[in-house]
Amino acid sequence: MPASAAGPDGEAARARECVILLHGLGRTSYSMSRLADSLEDAGFMPVNLDYASREKTIQALALETLPRGLSHCERFGAQTVHFVTHSMGGILVRYFLGKHRPMNLGRVVMLSPPNRGSEAADYLQESTLYRWYNGPAGQQLVTGHEGLPEQLGPVDFPLGVITGNQHSFFDYWLADLIPGVDDGKVSVERAKVDGMTDFLVLPYSHPFIMNAREVIEQTLRFLRRGRFQHLPPEAARSPE
């Protein structure tokens, strides 16, 4: 990591900025490794956390996992703590920040978050296989007031949300069931949350959105400047 760089967006200016990364349901920290490497290359200090997403409720997972990340950032001597999440990781952060917000909170980027629940969870919640594989947290991701996301209310911190409008080949049947445009797991409309700072839809699917170069670049831009770069449709990149 370079010791100095010119300008306010240089690596030296960000060298004491920590970024806690949280993967989604049923995934591991490996799914966020490309993004973590890119953050480190850009001069941030990434803390890519693993947590047992299938074993406990969202509340329990948040209260166990986030303090661990904050402790790492404190040991690094971070002056600012940001969060970057995928899918259910964003709901953990929303719950935690509503209870225990750090004084040095920076910005938050959520990738494909079920901020108003997931229609996929609605359709699958009674499935024995779904209940076994996704555990207690999976049952909490339903839409409406029965689901935890809708109970959390608006956000009041700097939040940028990126979601996709394409689905992977193995989610085609779910995509057909979800109303409107979706990423195979969450509709574009349900990725939104009241109070968010910026919102961006890009042509990627739910499982792989965090690996797209464009998504990584937009994540870095929001962490640095608090806004995404909105390109006209004709200038948008094709999926990778």
N, C-alpha and C positions, 0 to 999 in steps of 0.2 A: 504494500500500500504506500503510495508516494507520500512524502512528508510535507510537501507544499504544492500548491497549485494556484494559478492566477484567477482572480475574479470571485464573486460571491458564491458561484456555483461550483467552485473548485473543490478538490478532494479534501484539502486542509480545512475548508469551512465546514465539511460534513464529517470530519474524522471523529467527532464526539457525538454523532447521531447513531443511535441503535435502532434496528428494525427487527421486531419480533414477528416471525412467520408462523402461521398456523394452517395446517392442512385440513382437508375436509373429512367427512364421515367415511370410515372404511379405508382411508389412505394412510400414508406414513410421511415422515419428513422428507423422504427421498423424492416425493412428487413435487416438492418445492425447491429442490436442490439447484436447478438451473437458475431460478429466480434469485435464490440466495447468493449464488456465485456472481450474478450480474450486479447485485447490490454491493457486494464486497468490491468488485472491480470499479464501481462508481464511487467508492470511498466511504460507504456506510459500514456499520458493524452489524452483520446479520446474526440473529439467534433463531435457528431453524428448529422448532420444537417438535418432538414426538409426543403423542398422548394416546391413550387407549380409548379411541373414540366410540367403540362399540360396547363398552363395558358399563358406563354410568350415564346419568342424566347430564344434560348440557350444563346445568347449574354446578353440579359437582365437578365436572371436567374443567369448567372455567376457573373455579376457585382453587383447584389443584395445579392447573397448568400455567396460568398467567403469572402468578407470583414467582414461579420458577424462572420464567423469561425475564421478568423485571429484575430479579436478583443477578442474572447474568449481565444485564445492561448496567446495573449499579457497579458491579465488579470491573466493568470496562471503563468506568468513569464517564458514562454517557450523560450529556447535558440534555438531550432530547430523546424521547422514545416514540417511535412510530410503530404501526402495525400493518402487516400485509397478510391477507387471509384468502383462503379458497373455500367456497361453499359454506358448510356448517361452521368453519372456523370463524366466520364473520359474526355468527350468532353468539358464539362464546365471548367474543370481544364486546359486543353490544351489552350482554348481560353483565360482564365484569366491570366495564366502564360505568355502568349505572350504579354500581355498588362501591367500587374502589378505584376511582380515577387517579392516576399518578399526577403529581404536580407538574411534571415535565413532559406531559403528553404533547406529541407533535401532531402528525396527520395519520389517517387510516385509509388504506385502499382495500376494498373488498372485491374479489373476483367471483362472479357467478353466485352471489349470496342469496339464499332463500329468505330475504328480509320480510316477506309477507307469507312465508311458508312455501311448500312445494306441492304442486298438484300431483307429482309422482308419489309423494308420501300419502296423499289422500287415496289414490287408487290402490296402493300396495299395503296399507297399514294392517289390513286383516290377513295378509298372506303369512303363513307360518314361516316360510323361508325368509321373507323380509324381516319379520320380527326377530328371528334367530340371528340373522346376519347383522342387522343394524342396531339391535339392542334398544335400550331405553331412549337414547337420544334420537334414534330414527322415528320413534313414535311421537316425539315432540315437534317434528318439522311439518306437521299438517297445517293446512290453511285455516283461517278463521280464528276465533278466540279460544278454541280448544288447543291450538298450537302455541308454543312459546314465542315465536317471532312476533306475532301480532300483539302479544301481551307486553312487549318491551317498550312500545311507544316510539315517538320520534327520537332522532339522534340530535345531540347538541355539541358535536365536536366536528372538526374538519374531516369530511368523508367523501372520498371519490369511489364510485361504483362502476366497475366494468363487467358487462355480461355479454353472452354470446347469442347469436341468432341462427346457429347451425347445430345439428345434432350428429353424434357419432353413429356408425352403422348399427351398433348394438342397442341404441336407444330409439330406433326409428318407430317402434310400436308405442313407446311412451310419448314421443313427440306428436303422434297422431291423436293422442288422448288429451293433450294439454291445449287449452284454448289459446288462440293467438300465436304470436311469434315466441319461440322458446329455444333453449339450448339442449333439449332432450331430458332435462330434469326440472328446470325452473323457467317459468314464462318471463319474458322481458319485464312485464308490468310488476311481477311479484319480486323481482330483484330490487325494485326501488324502495326507498324508505323516506318518510317525511323528515326534512331537516338536512338531507344530504347536500353537499356542496356542488358536486358535479356528477354527471352520469354519461356513460359511453357504451354504445352497442357496437361490437366488432364481430366479424364472421368466423367465430370459433365455437367449439362444442364444450359442454360442461366438464368432461373429464380432463381435457388437455389444454384449456385456455391459458393456464399459467405458464406454459412452455412457449407460447407464440412470441416471437421477437417484438412484434408491434405492441403486445400487451405489456411486456417487460419495459419497453421504452416509455409507454404511457404511465406505467406505475412509477417509474423514476421521475418523470415529469411532475406528477402530482406531489410526490414527496418533496421535490425541490421548490415547486412554485404554487402548489395548492390548486392547480387547474389542469385539465387534460387539454390536448391539442385536438380541436375538432376540425377535421378535414371535410371538404365537400365530397359528395358520393363518388364523383368521377376520379378523385385523387386517392380514394381508399385502396389499401393493399388487398391483394387476393389472399385467401387462406393459405397457411403453410402446412 
